[in-house]
Amino acid sequence: MWGISLSMLLNLLTFLPRTLKDLDDPVGISEIEPLTLRKSYDFIVVGGGASGCVVAARLVETGASVLLLEAGEDGSLITEIPAAVGATLGSQLDWSYLTTPDRRYCRGMQNGQCLWHAGKVLGGGTSINGMLYVRGDREDYDSWDRAGNPGWSWDQVVPYFRKSENQMNKEYSRDFISHGVGGPISVTDMVFKTPLSDEFLRAGQSAGFPVRDLNTGNGPGFTFMQA
């Protein structure tokens, strides 16, 4: 019943933009354009994704002049609706990369390639990921550091996660090592959960997996996602 209702709601929300094939301006929202362009800037930030927007904002706070360049568009009301994420995937708001064919994965996909979504829009992937807050695993960051990218280990990036975060889950907010309060990005639990969500967590526990906060760099587990 819940699945049918959610599917119907998603179809209603995305009917018009899918019909018009215009997710960037479905309700007449004007494009974001600078009032004036300067002859020179202190900094030029290439890419208005999640990182680029933060870098540009931090530089502006210092009083510097900044030009932020983005190959994509400025988004729409559709990118503000988590349940409408399906309408953005594979659209002009998505780079729609394909993975390299490999017999070890994507074996059921055409040409052995999976679609690898990446936001071609202000906000980057954060604009087309359903607003989920997922940091990733400690080992991913540590492997980047070992590969010759100093400053990218988990322990080195966590302070920046804390600085940007406004964690609204009271239990998580007491974890001062992993989470921050008062930052520009509010992170909270999902308000709506279906009964099936609880069953998924119980299934994970019965299989021996812990139910825990997955944004602390730990390994596999189950949890209610935050956004």
C-alpha positions as CSV (number, residue, x, y, z in Angstrom):
1,M,0.0,0.0,0.0
2,W,2.8,2.4,1.0
3,G,4.7,1.6,-2.2
4,I,1.7,2.2,-4.4
5,S,1.0,5.5,-2.7
6,L,4.6,6.7,-2.9
7,S,4.8,5.7,-6.6
8,M,1.6,7.6,-7.4
9,L,2.8,10.7,-5.5
10,L,6.2,10.7,-7.4
11,N,4.4,10.4,-10.7
12,L,2.2,13.3,-9.9
13,L,5.1,15.5,-8.8
14,T,7.2,14.8,-11.8
15,F,4.5,14.6,-14.5
16,L,4.9,18.2,-15.7
17,P,8.7,18.4,-15.8
18,R,8.9,15.0,-17.5
19,T,6.4,16.1,-20.1
20,L,8.2,19.4,-20.7
21,K,11.6,17.8,-20.4
22,D,12.8,20.8,-18.5
23,L,13.8,20.2,-14.9
24,D,15.8,23.4,-14.6
25,D,12.9,25.8,-15.1
26,P,9.6,23.9,-14.7
27,V,7.6,26.7,-13.1
28,G,9.1,29.8,-14.6
29,I,11.9,30.4,-12.1
30,S,14.4,32.8,-13.7
31,E,18.0,31.7,-14.1
32,I,20.6,32.8,-11.5
33,E,22.7,35.4,-13.3
34,P,25.3,37.9,-11.9
35,L,24.2,41.5,-12.0
36,T,27.6,42.6,-13.2
37,L,30.8,40.8,-14.2
38,R,34.1,42.2,-13.1
39,K,37.2,42.4,-15.2
40,S,39.1,40.4,-12.7
41,Y,38.6,38.4,-9.5
42,D,40.7,37.4,-6.6
43,F,39.7,33.8,-7.0
44,I,37.9,31.7,-9.7
45,V,36.3,28.5,-8.4
46,V,35.6,26.0,-11.2
47,G,32.7,23.7,-10.4
48,G,29.7,24.7,-8.3
49,G,29.2,21.3,-6.7
50,A,29.1,20.6,-3.0
51,S,32.8,21.4,-2.5
52,G,33.0,24.3,-4.9
53,C,30.1,26.1,-3.3
54,V,31.6,25.7,0.1
55,V,35.0,26.9,-1.1
56,A,33.5,29.9,-2.8
57,A,31.4,30.8,0.3
58,R,34.4,30.6,2.6
59,L,36.5,32.8,0.3
60,V,33.7,35.4,0.2
61,E,33.6,35.5,4.0
62,T,37.2,36.8,3.9
63,G,36.2,39.7,1.8
64,A,37.7,38.3,-1.4
65,S,36.0,38.7,-4.8
66,V,35.0,35.2,-6.2
67,L,33.7,34.0,-9.5
68,L,32.0,30.6,-9.3
69,L,31.7,28.7,-12.6
70,E,29.3,25.8,-13.1
71,A,28.8,23.8,-16.3
72,G,25.3,22.9,-15.3
73,E,22.2,24.8,-14.4
74,D,20.8,26.3,-11.2
75,G,18.3,23.6,-10.3
76,S,14.6,24.0,-9.7
77,L,11.8,23.2,-7.2
78,I,12.2,19.5,-8.3
79,T,15.7,19.3,-6.8
80,E,14.2,20.6,-3.5
81,I,11.8,17.6,-3.2
82,P,13.5,14.4,-2.0
83,A,10.8,12.1,-3.3
84,A,11.3,13.6,-6.8
85,V,14.9,12.5,-7.0
86,G,14.0,10.0,-9.7
87,A,13.0,12.8,-12.0
88,T,16.5,14.3,-11.9
89,L,18.5,11.1,-12.5
90,G,19.5,10.8,-16.2
91,S,18.2,14.3,-16.9
92,Q,20.1,17.4,-18.0
93,L,20.9,17.9,-14.3
94,D,23.0,14.7,-14.3
95,W,26.3,14.0,-16.0
96,S,25.1,10.5,-16.4
97,Y,28.6,8.9,-16.5
98,L,29.0,5.2,-17.3
99,T,31.3,2.9,-15.4
100,T,34.1,1.1,-17.2
101,P,33.0,-2.4,-18.3
102,D,34.3,-5.1,-16.0
103,R,33.1,-8.7,-15.6
104,R,33.1,-8.4,-11.8
105,Y,30.2,-6.0,-11.6
106,C,27.2,-4.5,-13.5
107,R,26.9,-7.8,-15.2
108,G,23.2,-7.4,-15.8
109,M,23.5,-4.0,-17.3
110,Q,23.7,-3.1,-21.0
111,N,27.3,-3.4,-22.2
112,G,28.2,-4.3,-18.6
113,Q,28.1,-0.6,-17.6
114,C,26.2,1.0,-14.7
115,L,25.0,4.6,-14.8
116,W,27.1,6.7,-12.4
117,H,25.1,9.7,-11.4
118,A,26.8,13.1,-10.8
119,G,25.1,16.4,-10.4
120,K,25.5,18.8,-13.4
121,V,23.8,21.6,-11.4
122,L,24.6,24.1,-8.6
123,G,25.1,21.9,-5.5
124,G,26.4,19.0,-7.6
125,G,25.5,15.6,-6.4
126,T,23.8,17.0,-3.3
127,S,21.0,18.3,-5.6
128,I,20.2,14.9,-7.0
129,N,20.8,12.5,-4.2
130,G,17.4,12.8,-2.3
131,M,19.1,15.0,0.3
132,L,20.7,12.0,2.1
133,Y,23.6,12.9,4.4
134,V,26.2,10.2,3.9
135,R,29.9,10.8,4.6
136,G,31.3,7.5,3.5
137,D,33.7,5.1,5.2
138,R,36.9,5.8,7.0
139,E,38.9,3.4,4.8
140,D,37.9,5.3,1.7
141,Y,39.5,8.5,3.0
142,D,42.5,6.8,4.5
143,S,43.2,5.0,1.2
144,W,43.2,8.4,-0.6
145,D,45.7,9.7,1.8
146,R,47.9,6.6,1.4
147,A,47.7,7.0,-2.4
148,G,49.5,10.3,-2.1
149,N,46.8,12.9,-1.3
150,P,47.9,14.4,2.0
151,G,45.1,16.0,4.1
152,W,42.5,13.5,3.0
153,S,42.6,10.9,5.7
154,W,39.5,10.4,7.8
155,D,40.9,12.1,10.9
156,Q,42.0,15.1,8.9
157,V,38.6,15.7,7.2
158,V,36.3,15.0,10.2
159,P,37.0,18.5,11.7
160,Y,35.5,20.0,8.5
161,F,32.5,17.8,8.6
162,R,31.9,19.0,12.2
163,K,32.4,22.6,11.2
164,S,29.8,22.4,8.5
165,E,27.2,20.4,10.4
166,N,24.3,21.3,12.6
167,Q,23.4,17.9,13.9
168,M,19.8,17.9,15.2
169,N,19.6,14.4,16.6
170,K,20.2,14.9,20.3
171,E,22.0,11.5,20.8
172,Y,24.3,12.1,17.8
173,S,25.0,15.7,18.8
174,R,26.6,14.5,22.0
175,D,29.3,12.7,20.0
176,F,31.6,15.7,19.8
177,I,34.3,13.7,18.0
178,S,32.2,12.9,15.0
179,H,29.4,15.6,14.9
180,G,29.1,19.3,15.1
181,V,26.3,21.7,16.1
182,G,25.8,25.3,14.8
183,G,27.2,24.8,11.3
184,P,25.4,25.9,8.1
185,I,24.1,22.4,7.1
186,S,21.3,21.2,9.3
187,V,21.2,17.4,9.5
188,T,18.2,15.6,11.0
189,D,16.4,12.3,11.1
190,M,13.7,11.5,8.6
191,V,10.4,12.6,9.9
192,F,8.4,10.0,8.0
193,K,9.3,6.3,8.2
194,T,7.3,3.3,7.0
195,P,6.8,0.2,9.1
196,L,9.0,-1.6,6.5
197,S,12.0,0.6,7.7
198,D,11.9,-1.0,11.1
199,E,11.7,-4.5,9.6
200,F,14.9,-3.8,7.5
201,L,16.7,-2.8,10.7
202,R,15.5,-5.9,12.5
203,A,16.6,-8.0,9.5
204,G,20.1,-6.5,9.7
205,Q,20.3,-7.2,13.4
206,S,19.2,-10.8,12.9
207,A,22.0,-11.2,10.4
208,G,24.6,-9.9,12.9
209,F,25.0,-6.3,11.7
210,P,24.9,-3.4,14.2
211,V,22.3,-0.6,14.1
212,R,24.3,2.6,14.6
213,D,25.2,6.0,13.3
214,L,26.9,5.3,10.0
215,N,28.5,8.8,9.6
216,T,31.2,8.2,12.1
217,G,33.6,6.4,9.7
218,N,32.8,2.9,10.9
219,G,32.2,-0.2,8.8
220,P,29.0,-1.8,7.6
221,G,25.8,-1.5,9.6
222,F,22.1,-0.5,9.4
223,T,20.5,2.8,10.3
224,F,17.6,5.2,9.6
225,M,19.1,7.6,7.2
226,Q,19.5,11.3,7.9
227,A,19.0,14.2,5.6
